[in-house]
């Protein structure tokens, strides 16, 4: 017979400090009771599926999986489709599904966890139903930092203002975007003499406020300092597409096509339009100097 699981429940966008409290408890219950710790999440935003309105996310489903594997080695990640059947499932049936299909023996949820058709299920009902089905259940209180509740909504608001350092405190690590390296216009490369790493964010990926950031770019497991521009590059582009373009501050070989991760450390300035390419190149050089100062490279 397969081992049962201690399952942490939620959408877990960002895997922030509040989420980590749930995952820690699932890991503890797993050790105590001989259960396999697991995180239960959906493949897409339930709110977006229900309302039809876009919900920019801090993390894709795959990024959530990777973050959990890094923070909680050995924890399983259950990425479950959120579809019409899941949306209309009565809350009682959802708890039964966890026990029967996902082999839950213990559940962990936040105090504000809602689930089931029309969000009729609450943390209190979850605990009662779990007990009736022979499962244990922990309900975790809100996690606060300096009196502010840690939440994905608060972190999104910080990033939309470019407050990446504050967002990192609530996340427990810097906010990051991952993806394959694309070819850019290489304006920074020609001016700074270092490679340009250009990412096109996923349509559902939240990006921080348009501007220039001191960043850390990881390619093939090696992290390098960089200066990163987020925005539509109004001086050189007319299509309006959002890009994440990083100019590495150290020489490196060919990177195009490789997978990379860009961590946003500090906003250096907002995005702006320049009257000429020469003015843009001069600003790129100043941005590079500011990023080098941030990393103590001067």
C-alpha positions in Angstrom: 0.0 0.0 0.0 1.3 3.4 -1.0 2.4 5.8 1.8 -0.1 8.5 2.7 0.8 12.2 2.4 0.8 15.3 4.7 -0.6 17.8 2.2 -0.3 21.6 2.3 -3.2 23.2 0.5 -3.2 26.5 -1.4 -2.3 28.2 -4.7 1.1 29.2 -3.3 1.9 32.0 -5.8 5.4 33.1 -4.9 6.1 30.5 -2.2 6.4 33.5 0.2 7.1 33.3 4.0 3.4 32.6 4.7 3.4 29.7 2.3 6.6 28.4 3.7 5.0 28.2 7.2 2.4 25.8 5.7 5.1 23.8 4.0 7.2 23.6 7.1 4.2 22.2 9.0 3.5 19.6 6.3 7.2 18.6 6.5 7.0 18.3 10.3 3.8 16.2 10.2 5.4 14.0 7.6 8.4 13.3 9.9 6.3 12.8 12.9 3.8 10.4 11.4 5.7 8.7 8.6 3.8 10.6 5.9 5.2 11.9 2.6 5.1 15.8 2.7 3.4 17.3 -0.4 2.2 20.7 -1.7 -1.1 20.7 -3.6 -1.4 23.5 -6.1 -3.3 24.3 -9.3 -1.8 24.6 -12.8 -3.5 28.0 -13.3 -5.1 30.8 -11.3 -8.5 29.8 -10.1 -9.5 33.4 -9.9 -8.6 34.0 -13.6 -10.4 30.8 -14.6 -13.6 31.9 -12.7 -13.6 35.6 -13.7 -12.0 35.4 -17.1 -9.8 38.4 -16.0 -6.0 38.1 -16.3 -4.1 37.6 -13.0 -0.4 38.3 -13.3 1.4 35.7 -11.2 4.6 35.9 -9.2 5.5 32.3 -10.2 4.5 29.9 -12.9 3.5 26.4 -11.9 7.0 25.1 -12.8 8.7 27.9 -10.8 6.6 26.9 -7.8 7.8 23.3 -8.2 11.4 24.4 -8.4 11.2 26.7 -5.4 9.7 24.0 -3.3 12.4 21.5 -4.3 15.0 24.0 -3.4 13.5 25.0 -0.1 12.1 21.6 1.0 14.1 18.8 -0.6 12.1 15.6 -0.8 8.7 17.3 -0.8 6.3 16.2 -3.5 4.6 18.9 -5.6 1.1 18.0 -6.9 0.2 20.4 -9.8 -3.5 19.7 -10.4 -5.6 21.0 -13.3 -8.1 23.7 -12.4 -11.0 23.1 -14.8 -14.8 23.3 -14.8 -15.1 20.1 -12.8 -12.8 21.4 -10.1 -14.5 24.8 -10.1 -18.0 23.3 -9.5 -16.9 20.5 -7.1 -18.8 20.7 -3.7 -16.4 21.4 -0.9 -17.2 18.1 0.9 -16.2 16.2 -2.3 -13.0 18.1 -2.6 -11.9 16.9 0.9 -12.8 13.4 -0.1 -10.8 13.7 -3.3 -7.8 14.7 -1.3 -8.1 11.5 0.8 -9.0 9.1 -1.9 -7.1 10.2 -5.0 -4.2 12.1 -3.5 -3.8 9.8 -0.4 -3.9 12.6 2.1 -3.5 11.4 5.7 -3.0 14.9 7.1 -3.9 18.4 5.8 -2.4 21.8 6.4 -4.1 25.0 5.3 -4.0 28.7 6.1 -6.6 30.4 8.3 -8.2 32.1 5.2 -8.2 29.0 3.0 -11.4 28.8 0.8 -12.3 26.0 -1.5 -15.0 24.1 -3.3 -17.9 25.5 -5.4 -18.4 29.2 -4.8 -15.7 29.0 -2.2 -18.2 27.5 0.2 -15.5 25.6 2.1 -13.6 27.3 5.0 -10.6 26.3 7.1 -13.0 25.4 9.9 -15.1 23.1 7.7 -11.9 21.5 6.3 -10.8 20.6 9.8 -14.2 19.1 10.6 -14.5 17.1 7.4 -11.0 15.9 7.6 -11.6 14.5 11.1 -14.8 12.7 9.9 -12.7 11.1 7.2 -9.9 10.0 9.6 -7.4 12.7 8.7 -5.6 15.2 10.8 -5.7 18.9 10.0 -3.6 21.9 11.0 -4.9 25.5 10.3 -2.0 28.0 10.3 -2.5 31.5 11.5 -1.5 34.5 9.3 2.3 35.2 9.1 3.2 38.8 9.6 6.3 40.9 9.0 6.5 44.2 10.9 2.8 44.1 11.5 1.9 43.4 7.8 0.3 40.2 6.8 2.5 38.3 4.3 0.4 37.7 1.1 0.9 37.4 -2.6 -1.4 40.4 -3.1 0.9 42.6 -1.0 4.0 41.4 -2.7 2.5 42.0 -6.2 1.7 45.6 -5.1 5.3 46.1 -3.9 6.7 44.9 -7.2 4.3 47.0 -9.2 5.9 50.0 -7.5 9.4 48.7 -8.1 10.1 48.0 -4.4 12.0 44.8 -5.0 14.0 44.9 -1.8 10.9 45.1 0.3 9.2 42.4 -1.8 12.3 40.1 -1.2 11.7 40.4 2.6 8.2 39.1 2.3 9.2 36.4 -0.3 12.2 35.3 1.7 14.4 35.6 -1.4 14.6 38.0 -4.4 11.8 38.1 -6.9 12.8 36.4 -10.2 11.7 35.6 -13.7 12.9 32.6 -15.6 12.9 31.7 -19.3 15.1 31.0 -22.4 17.6 33.6 -23.6 16.4 35.4 -26.7 18.2 37.6 -29.2 17.9 41.3 -28.4 19.0 44.5 -30.2 22.4 44.3 -28.4 22.5 48.0 -27.8 23.9 47.4 -24.4 26.4 44.9 -25.7 27.9 47.4 -28.2 28.2 50.0 -25.5 29.2 48.0 -22.4 31.1 45.2 -24.3 29.2 42.5 -22.3 26.5 40.0 -23.4 22.8 40.9 -23.5 20.3 38.4 -22.0 16.8 39.1 -23.4 13.7 37.4 -22.0 10.1 37.7 -23.2 8.0 37.1 -20.1 5.1 34.7 -20.1 1.7 36.4 -20.7 0.7 35.4 -17.1 4.0 36.5 -15.5 4.0 39.6 -13.4 6.9 41.9 -14.1 8.1 44.6 -11.7 7.6 48.3 -12.4 9.1 49.4 -15.7 12.6 50.6 -15.0 16.3 49.6 -14.6 17.4 47.2 -11.8 20.6 45.8 -10.3 20.0 42.1 -10.9 21.6 38.7 -10.7 21.3 36.5 -13.8 21.9 32.7 -13.4 22.6 30.7 -16.5 23.6 27.0 -16.4 23.8 27.2 -12.6 26.3 30.1 -12.6 25.1 33.5 -11.2 26.4 36.8 -12.7 25.8 40.4 -11.8 23.8 42.4 -14.3 21.9 45.6 -15.0 18.4 44.8 -16.2 15.8 46.9 -18.0 12.1 46.0 -17.7 9.6 47.6 -20.0 8.8 48.4 -23.7 12.1 50.1 -24.6 10.4 53.2 -25.9 13.5 54.7 -27.5 14.3 51.6 -29.7 10.9 49.7 -30.1 7.5 50.6 -31.4 5.7 47.3 -31.0 5.1 47.9 -27.2 6.0 44.4 -26.2 7.3 44.0 -22.7 10.9 42.7 -22.4 13.3 41.8 -19.6 16.8 42.7 -21.0 19.9 42.2 -18.9 23.4 43.4 -19.6 25.8 41.2 -17.8 28.6 43.0 -16.0 31.2 40.3 -16.6 32.3 38.7 -19.9 30.8 35.3 -20.7 30.5 33.0 -23.8 27.5 32.4 -26.0 24.3 32.2 -24.0 21.4 32.3 -26.6 19.0 29.5 -26.2 20.1 28.7 -22.6 17.7 28.8 -19.7 18.3 31.6 -17.3 16.8 33.2 -14.2 16.8 36.9 -13.5 16.6 38.0 -9.8 15.6 41.7 -9.3 17.7 43.1 -6.4 17.3 46.9 -6.5 15.5 49.5 -8.7 18.0 52.0 -10.0 15.7 54.3 -12.0 12.3 54.3 -13.7 12.1 53.6 -17.5 12.1 56.7 -19.7 12.3 57.6 -23.4 15.5 59.3 -24.7 15.6 61.8 -27.5 18.5 60.0 -29.3 20.3 56.7 -29.5 23.5 58.4 -28.2 21.6 59.7 -25.1 20.3 56.1 -24.5 23.8 54.7 -24.8 25.2 57.2 -22.4 22.5 56.3 -19.9 23.1 52.6 -20.3 26.8 53.3 -19.4 25.6 55.2 -16.3 23.2 52.4 -15.4 26.1 49.9 -15.7 28.2 52.1 -13.4 25.4 52.3 -10.8 24.9 48.5 -10.9 28.7 47.9 -10.5 28.6 50.2 -7.5 25.7 48.2 -6.0 27.7 45.0 -6.4 30.9 46.6 -5.1 32.7 46.0 -8.4 34.4 49.4 -8.7 
